[in-house]
Amino acid sequence: MDTGYILLAILAASCATFATRVLPFLLFDKKQKPSKTLELFEKNMPLMIMVVLVFYALKDTSFHEYPYGLCEIIGISTAFMLHIKFKNALLSIIGATAVYMMIVRIV
């Protein structure tokens, strides 16, 4: 690959990442109360992300062949239990991913 192309791709990704970090501060005034829609997204975003991750984890799962989706079910159950106990989406995602990866290596 061309070095210029790689540097351009890195620059584009950097600009996009920076823009997504800066735009909320430019668009929303701290003195103004956030809209109800924004508050709804803020409150429910961790749950929405976890639902997307569950569907992604199950999209290629075969429940008709060994191990019958056991690894995925244990991983999802771990995420659910961690989230109920600690109410921390990041802990739930990382903990369940670690458990899932260990089980996949064993089975």
C-alpha positions in Angstrom: 0.0 0.0 0.0 1.0 3.6 -0.6 2.3 5.4 2.4 0.4 8.6 1.4 -2.9 6.6 1.3 -2.3 5.2 4.8 -1.5 8.6 6.2 -4.6 10.1 4.5 -6.7 7.4 6.0 -5.2 8.0 9.5 -5.8 11.7 9.1 -9.5 11.2 8.0 -10.1 8.9 10.9 -8.5 11.3 13.3 -10.6 14.2 12.1 -13.8 12.2 12.3 -13.0 11.1 15.9 -12.1 14.6 16.9 -15.3 16.0 15.3 -17.5 13.6 17.2 -15.8 14.6 20.5 -16.1 18.4 19.8 -19.5 18.7 18.2 -21.6 18.0 21.3 -19.9 20.9 23.1 -20.5 23.2 20.2 -24.1 22.2 19.6 -25.4 22.2 23.2 -25.2 25.1 25.6 -24.4 24.1 29.2 -26.7 26.8 30.5 -29.7 25.4 28.7 -31.5 22.3 30.0 -31.1 19.3 27.6 -34.2 18.3 25.6 -36.3 15.3 26.7 -35.1 13.4 23.6 -31.5 13.9 24.6 -32.2 12.9 28.2 -34.0 9.7 26.9 -30.9 8.8 24.8 -28.6 9.6 27.7 -30.5 7.3 30.1 -31.1 4.4 27.7 -27.9 4.3 25.5 -26.1 1.7 27.6 -29.1 -0.7 27.3 -29.4 0.0 23.6 -25.7 -0.8 23.1 -26.0 -4.0 25.0 -29.1 -5.1 23.0 -27.1 -4.5 19.8 -24.2 -6.6 21.2 -26.5 -9.4 22.1 -28.0 -9.6 18.7 -24.5 -9.4 17.1 -23.3 -12.2 19.3 -26.2 -14.4 18.4 -26.4 -13.7 14.6 -24.1 -16.7 13.6 -24.9 -19.0 16.5 -26.1 -22.5 15.6 -28.4 -23.9 18.3 -28.7 -27.2 16.4 -25.0 -28.2 16.6 -22.6 -28.8 19.4 -22.1 -26.8 21.7 -25.7 -25.6 21.0 -25.0 -22.0 21.7 -23.8 -22.7 25.3 -20.9 -20.3 25.1 -23.1 -17.5 23.9 -25.8 -18.2 26.5 -23.3 -18.2 29.3 -21.7 -15.0 28.0 -25.1 -13.2 27.7 -26.2 -14.5 31.1 -22.9 -13.2 32.6 -23.5 -9.7 31.1 -27.1 -9.7 32.4 -26.1 -10.7 35.9 -23.2 -8.2 36.0 -25.4 -5.4 34.8 -28.2 -6.2 37.3 -25.7 -6.4 40.2 -23.4 -3.4 39.4 -25.4 -1.2 37.0 -22.2 -0.5 35.0 -22.4 -1.1 31.3 -18.7 -1.1 30.7 -18.0 -3.7 33.5 -20.8 -5.8 32.1 -19.5 -5.8 28.5 -15.8 -6.4 29.5 -16.7 -9.0 32.1 -19.0 -10.9 29.8 -16.6 -10.8 26.9 -13.8 -12.2 29.1 -16.0 -15.0 30.4 -17.2 -15.8 26.8 -13.6 -15.8 25.4 -12.5 -18.2 28.2 -15.4 -20.5 27.6 -14.8 -20.5 23.8 -11.1 -21.5 24.4 -12.2 -24.4 26.7 -15.0 -25.8 24.6 
